Amino acid sequence: MLTAECLPPASSDPEAVKKLASQLPPALDAVVISDNHHETRGSALACAALLAAQQIEPVLPLSTRDKNRVALESDVLGASALGVKNFLCMTGLHQSMGASPEAASVYDLDSAQLVEAIGKMTDSGLGINGRKLDNVPELFVGSTAHPFMSPIELSVLQLKKKVLAGADVVWTDPVFDVSGFEVWMQAVRESGLHKKIAIIASVLLLQNPKQAEIIRTKPTGKGITDIMIERLKQPTNGTSPGLVICAETIAAIKGIAGVRGIHLITGGSPALATQIISTAGLA
């Protein structure tokens, strides 16, 4: 499976989403909509519905940071009615790190509880409060995984919790440290979880040394080495060093048993996603 990040236009014009749909690489199996991660954009739900109407398979993120259980259930039912069947359940970054630090957080549920709630809609036709729904929706439920959490046992335990809650798929944090990710995957395989859930490894394109330095200071930046940063500084007349590094990372990840797919993090740029697909031979 091949997925990529998709950024809703900061526009109220539906034609902007149609234009976005025309730019997305045809090799993608699905696009994961970004939901006001770093800045306020158009509605992720509306964008997902408009993309679905354009025959693009959207994955709608649901953040328990922003909405309580009533609003989350309402979004799931409304999105399903509009043709959106895939959901990514997340707790979400604290608001101080998000689009609006002044906004209030909710955290009525955690991501595993939301996974379980959506699973009950599909399996039993029951809403979050146990109310019988008018119909039983067919939904595909995803969540996130954190391979570089320490200790590794805690990370695997969190993954198991989401499997037991009913998740069908998880998208990982971006992978820079391939050897560390392989150690995590070995622990996942030993637990048998790779047979129960699809694991999609995320790869983030490093475009310049400054960006790499900033990401390296964050928990998800583990594995960005001095050598990588030096490579990003080298002049090039052809393929950018960042694309080459990204393609090398993808090739290494594809060789790890238990990985079911690749997710491209490009800041929502269809052009960059297209370049990665071409350079890495993913078409």
ChimeraX attribute file (.defattr): number of C-alpha atoms within 10 A of each C-alpha:
attribute: neighborCount
match mode: 1-to-1
recipient: residues
	/A:1	14
	/A:2	19
	/A:3	25
	/A:4	27
	/A:5	21
	/A:6	28
	/A:7	24
	/A:8	23
	/A:9	20
	/A:10	13
	/A:11	12
	/A:12	12
	/A:13	10
	/A:14	13
	/A:15	12
	/A:16	14
	/A:17	24
	/A:18	15
	/A:19	11
	/A:20	17
	/A:21	21
	/A:22	13
	/A:23	13
	/A:24	20
	/A:25	19
	/A:26	12
	/A:27	15
	/A:28	20
	/A:29	14
	/A:30	20
	/A:31	24
	/A:32	25
	/A:33	24
	/A:34	23
	/A:35	23
	/A:36	16
	/A:37	15
	/A:38	13
	/A:39	12
	/A:40	14
	/A:41	17
	/A:42	19
	/A:43	18
	/A:44	23
	/A:45	23
	/A:46	18
	/A:47	26
	/A:48	30
	/A:49	25
	/A:50	21
	/A:51	23
	/A:52	18
	/A:53	15
	/A:54	13
	/A:55	11
	/A:56	19
	/A:57	21
	/A:58	26
	/A:59	27
	/A:60	28
	/A:61	21
	/A:62	26
	/A:63	22
	/A:64	24
	/A:65	20
	/A:66	19
	/A:67	17
	/A:68	15
	/A:69	19
	/A:70	12
	/A:71	11
	/A:72	20
	/A:73	20
	/A:74	12
	/A:75	16
	/A:76	22
	/A:77	20
	/A:78	14
	/A:79	19
	/A:80	17
	/A:81	12
	/A:82	16
	/A:83	17
	/A:84	26
	/A:85	22
	/A:86	22
	/A:87	25
	/A:88	23
	/A:89	25
	/A:90	21
	/A:91	21
	/A:92	20
	/A:93	15
	/A:94	14
	/A:95	18
	/A:96	12
	/A:97	11
	/A:98	16
	/A:99	15
	/A:100	14
	/A:101	11
	/A:102	9
	/A:103	12
	/A:104	12
	/A:105	17
	/A:106	15
	/A:107	17
	/A:108	16
	/A:109	19
	/A:110	15
	/A:111	24
	/A:112	23
	/A:113	20
	/A:114	29
	/A:115	27
	/A:116	20
	/A:117	23
	/A:118	29
	/A:119	24
	/A:120	19
	/A:121	24
	/A:122	18
	/A:123	14
	/A:124	15
	/A:125	19
	/A:126	20
	/A:127	22
	/A:128	20
	/A:129	10
	/A:130	12
	/A:131	10
	/A:132	13
	/A:133	15
	/A:134	9
	/A:135	12
	/A:136	16
	/A:137	21
	/A:138	16
	/A:139	19
	/A:140	19
	/A:141	23
	/A:142	29
	/A:143	26
	/A:144	22
	/A:145	21
	/A:146	22
	/A:147	25
	/A:148	22
	/A:149	15
	/A:150	9
	/A:151	9
	/A:152	16
	/A:153	13
	/A:154	13
	/A:155	19
	/A:156	21
	/A:157	13
	/A:158	17
	/A:159	24
	/A:160	19
	/A:161	15
	/A:162	25
	/A:163	23
	/A:164	13
	/A:165	19
	/A:166	25
	/A:167	28
	/A:168	18
	/A:169	23
	/A:170	23
	/A:171	21
	/A:172	20
	/A:173	21
	/A:174	22
	/A:175	25
	/A:176	25
	/A:177	16
	/A:178	15
	/A:179	14
	/A:180	15
	/A:181	21
	/A:182	19
	/A:183	14
	/A:184	20
	/A:185	21
	/A:186	16
	/A:187	17
	/A:188	23
	/A:189	14
	/A:190	10
	/A:191	13
	/A:192	13
	/A:193	18
	/A:194	21
	/A:195	11
	/A:196	14
	/A:197	21
	/A:198	20
	/A:199	26
	/A:200	22
	/A:201	25
	/A:202	23
	/A:203	22
	/A:204	19
	/A:205	24
	/A:206	25
	/A:207	16
	/A:208	16
	/A:209	18
	/A:210	13
	/A:211	12
	/A:212	20
	/A:213	16
	/A:214	10
	/A:215	15
	/A:216	16
	/A:217	11
	/A:218	9
	/A:219	12
	/A:220	18
	/A:221	20
	/A:222	16
	/A:223	18
	/A:224	18
	/A:225	15
	/A:226	12
	/A:227	9
	/A:228	17
	/A:229	19
	/A:230	12
	/A:231	17
	/A:232	22
	/A:233	14
	/A:234	10
	/A:235	9
	/A:236	9
	/A:237	5
	/A:238	6
	/A:239	10
	/A:240	16
	/A:241	21
	/A:242	22
	/A:243	22
	/A:244	18
	/A:245	18
	/A:246	22
	/A:247	22
	/A:248	13
	/A:249	19
	/A:250	26
	/A:251	14
	/A:252	13
	/A:253	23
	/A:254	14
	/A:255	10
	/A:256	15
	/A:257	12
	/A:258	21
	/A:259	18
	/A:260	18
	/A:261	18
	/A:262	21
	/A:263	25
	/A:264	28
	/A:265	21
	/A:266	20
	/A:267	15
	/A:268	20
	/A:269	17
	/A:270	20
	/A:271	13
	/A:272	18
	/A:273	25
	/A:274	21
	/A:275	15
	/A:276	22
	/A:277	20
	/A:278	14
	/A:279	16
	/A:280	18
	/A:281	11
	/A:282	15
	/A:283	13
